[in-house]
Amino acid sequence: MSNEIVNRVSSSPLVTFDLEAYYPEGKRLLLDISPWLLEGIILKEKEFRQYINEHPWEDYKDAFVALHCSTDAIVPGWAFMLVTTKLQPWAAEIVQGDLNLLETVLYKRVIDELDVTGFVNKPVIIKGCSNKPVPANAYLWATNKLQGVAKSVMYGEACSSVPLFKKK
């Protein structure tokens, strides 16, 4: 019997899929349109258009932007569409919603475009911990995408993973 310690994790064929590694780098901005509304709740088209025309849109260069209204105003859809026409030449991505929705949209695109050929017929573990804001849906989409090619899919860390799928 040998007393040699063997790291079975490092010698296994297990491949770690870390969603944090696919984090889309870039500035995230939340653009609140409520200051452009009368008393924060009433959209007056002429004044709204004036605010839009005077706004420094170049500040959003290459940024990921979430458009929202922080008040309970009833804002017609065209208002966000109009703001989008001004952001379009500058922003890298535009969504109507909060920063969580923005992260979700960004990760959806990343996972949809992901090349999974490196995971074909391999046991894959989707890393569970992250220091960056990885939305919950990203884990679902990654599982779905990897399940189509991997030998098996697990969640967590190599030392304590939860099996999710095994190809028959």
Contacts in CASP RR format, 6 or more apart in sequence:
PFRMAT RR
TARGET T0000
AUTHOR 0000-0000-0000
METHOD contacts of the structure
MODEL  1
MSNEIVNRVSSSPLVTFDLEAYYPEGKRLLLDISPWLLEGIILKEKEFRQ
YINEHPWEDYKDAFVALHCSTDAIVPGWAFMLVTTKLQPWAAEIVQGDLN
LLETVLYKRVIDELDVTGFVNKPVIIKGCSNKPVPANAYLWATNKLQGVA
KSVMYGEACSSVPLFKKK
9 158 0 8 1.000
9 159 0 8 1.000
12 123 0 8 1.000
12 158 0 8 1.000
13 122 0 8 1.000
13 123 0 8 1.000
14 122 0 8 1.000
14 123 0 8 1.000
14 124 0 8 1.000
14 125 0 8 1.000
14 158 0 8 1.000
15 118 0 8 1.000
15 119 0 8 1.000
15 122 0 8 1.000
15 123 0 8 1.000
15 124 0 8 1.000
15 125 0 8 1.000
16 124 0 8 1.000
16 125 0 8 1.000
16 127 0 8 1.000
16 158 0 8 1.000
17 119 0 8 1.000
17 124 0 8 1.000
17 125 0 8 1.000
17 126 0 8 1.000
17 127 0 8 1.000
17 142 0 8 1.000
17 146 0 8 1.000
18 127 0 8 1.000
18 130 0 8 1.000
19 107 0 8 1.000
19 126 0 8 1.000
19 127 0 8 1.000
19 128 0 8 1.000
19 130 0 8 1.000
19 134 0 8 1.000
19 138 0 8 1.000
19 139 0 8 1.000
19 142 0 8 1.000
20 127 0 8 1.000
20 130 0 8 1.000
20 131 0 8 1.000
20 132 0 8 1.000
20 134 0 8 1.000
22 107 0 8 1.000
22 110 0 8 1.000
22 111 0 8 1.000
22 114 0 8 1.000
23 132 0 8 1.000
23 134 0 8 1.000
24 64 0 8 1.000
24 106 0 8 1.000
24 107 0 8 1.000
24 109 0 8 1.000
24 110 0 8 1.000
26 62 0 8 1.000
26 63 0 8 1.000
26 64 0 8 1.000
26 92 0 8 1.000
27 62 0 8 1.000
27 63 0 8 1.000
27 64 0 8 1.000
28 63 0 8 1.000
28 64 0 8 1.000
28 65 0 8 1.000
28 66 0 8 1.000
28 99 0 8 1.000
28 102 0 8 1.000
28 103 0 8 1.000
29 60 0 8 1.000
29 63 0 8 1.000
29 64 0 8 1.000
29 65 0 8 1.000
29 66 0 8 1.000
30 65 0 8 1.000
30 66 0 8 1.000
30 68 0 8 1.000
30 98 0 8 1.000
30 99 0 8 1.000
31 60 0 8 1.000
31 65 0 8 1.000
31 66 0 8 1.000
31 67 0 8 1.000
31 68 0 8 1.000
31 83 0 8 1.000
31 87 0 8 1.000
32 68 0 8 1.000
32 69 0 8 1.000
32 70 0 8 1.000
33 67 0 8 1.000
33 68 0 8 1.000
33 69 0 8 1.000
33 75 0 8 1.000
33 79 0 8 1.000
33 80 0 8 1.000
33 83 0 8 1.000
34 40 0 8 1.000
34 41 0 8 1.000
34 69 0 8 1.000
34 70 0 8 1.000
34 71 0 8 1.000
34 73 0 8 1.000
35 51 0 8 1.000
36 47 0 8 1.000
36 48 0 8 1.000
36 51 0 8 1.000
36 52 0 8 1.000
37 43 0 8 1.000
37 44 0 8 1.000
37 48 0 8 1.000
37 69 0 8 1.000
37 71 0 8 1.000
37 73 0 8 1.000
37 75 0 8 1.000
38 44 0 8 1.000
38 47 0 8 1.000
40 71 0 8 1.000
40 73 0 8 1.000
41 71 0 8 1.000
41 72 0 8 1.000
41 73 0 8 1.000
42 73 0 8 1.000
43 73 0 8 1.000
43 75 0 8 1.000
43 76 0 8 1.000
43 79 0 8 1.000
48 79 0 8 1.000
48 82 0 8 1.000
49 82 0 8 1.000
52 82 0 8 1.000
52 83 0 8 1.000
52 86 0 8 1.000
55 86 0 8 1.000
57 86 0 8 1.000
57 87 0 8 1.000
57 89 0 8 1.000
57 90 0 8 1.000
58 90 0 8 1.000
60 87 0 8 1.000
60 90 0 8 1.000
60 91 0 8 1.000
61 90 0 8 1.000
61 91 0 8 1.000
62 90 0 8 1.000
62 91 0 8 1.000
62 92 0 8 1.000
63 90 0 8 1.000
63 91 0 8 1.000
63 92 0 8 1.000
64 91 0 8 1.000
64 92 0 8 1.000
64 93 0 8 1.000
64 102 0 8 1.000
64 106 0 8 1.000
65 87 0 8 1.000
65 91 0 8 1.000
65 93 0 8 1.000
65 94 0 8 1.000
65 95 0 8 1.000
65 102 0 8 1.000
66 95 0 8 1.000
66 96 0 8 1.000
66 97 0 8 1.000
66 98 0 8 1.000
66 99 0 8 1.000
66 101 0 8 1.000
66 102 0 8 1.000
67 80 0 8 1.000
67 83 0 8 1.000
67 84 0 8 1.000
67 87 0 8 1.000
67 94 0 8 1.000
67 95 0 8 1.000
67 96 0 8 1.000
67 97 0 8 1.000
68 96 0 8 1.000
68 97 0 8 1.000
68 98 0 8 1.000
69 75 0 8 1.000
80 96 0 8 1.000
84 94 0 8 1.000
87 94 0 8 1.000
88 94 0 8 1.000
93 102 0 8 1.000
93 105 0 8 1.000
93 106 0 8 1.000
95 101 0 8 1.000
95 102 0 8 1.000
95 105 0 8 1.000
99 133 0 8 1.000
100 133 0 8 1.000
100 135 0 8 1.000
103 133 0 8 1.000
103 134 0 8 1.000
103 135 0 8 1.000
104 135 0 8 1.000
104 137 0 8 1.000
104 138 0 8 1.000
107 134 0 8 1.000
107 135 0 8 1.000
107 137 0 8 1.000
107 138 0 8 1.000
107 141 0 8 1.000
108 137 0 8 1.000
108 138 0 8 1.000
108 141 0 8 1.000
111 138 0 8 1.000
111 141 0 8 1.000
111 142 0 8 1.000
111 145 0 8 1.000
112 141 0 8 1.000
114 145 0 8 1.000
116 145 0 8 1.000
116 146 0 8 1.000
116 148 0 8 1.000
116 149 0 8 1.000
117 149 0 8 1.000
119 146 0 8 1.000
119 149 0 8 1.000
119 150 0 8 1.000
120 149 0 8 1.000
120 150 0 8 1.000
121 149 0 8 1.000
121 150 0 8 1.000
121 151 0 8 1.000
121 167 0 8 1.000
122 150 0 8 1.000
122 151 0 8 1.000
123 150 0 8 1.000
123 151 0 8 1.000
123 152 0 8 1.000
123 154 0 8 1.000
124 146 0 8 1.000
124 150 0 8 1.000
124 151 0 8 1.000
124 152 0 8 1.000
124 153 0 8 1.000
124 154 0 8 1.000
125 153 0 8 1.000
125 154 0 8 1.000
125 155 0 8 1.000
125 156 0 8 1.000
125 157 0 8 1.000
125 158 0 8 1.000
125 161 0 8 1.000
126 139 0 8 1.000
126 142 0 8 1.000
126 143 0 8 1.000
126 146 0 8 1.000
126 153 0 8 1.000
126 154 0 8 1.000
126 155 0 8 1.000
126 156 0 8 1.000
126 164 0 8 1.000
127 156 0 8 1.000
127 157 0 8 1.000
128 139 0 8 1.000
128 155 0 8 1.000
128 156 0 8 1.000
128 157 0 8 1.000
129 156 0 8 1.000
129 157 0 8 1.000
139 155 0 8 1.000
143 153 0 8 1.000
143 155 0 8 1.000
143 164 0 8 1.000
143 165 0 8 1.000
146 153 0 8 1.000
147 153 0 8 1.000
147 164 0 8 1.000
147 165 0 8 1.000
150 165 0 8 1.000
150 167 0 8 1.000
151 166 0 8 1.000
151 167 0 8 1.000
152 163 0 8 1.000
152 165 0 8 1.000
152 166 0 8 1.000
152 167 0 8 1.000
153 164 0 8 1.000
153 165 0 8 1.000
153 166 0 8 1.000
154 161 0 8 1.000
154 162 0 8 1.000
154 163 0 8 1.000
154 164 0 8 1.000
155 161 0 8 1.000
155 162 0 8 1.000
155 164 0 8 1.000
156 162 0 8 1.000
END
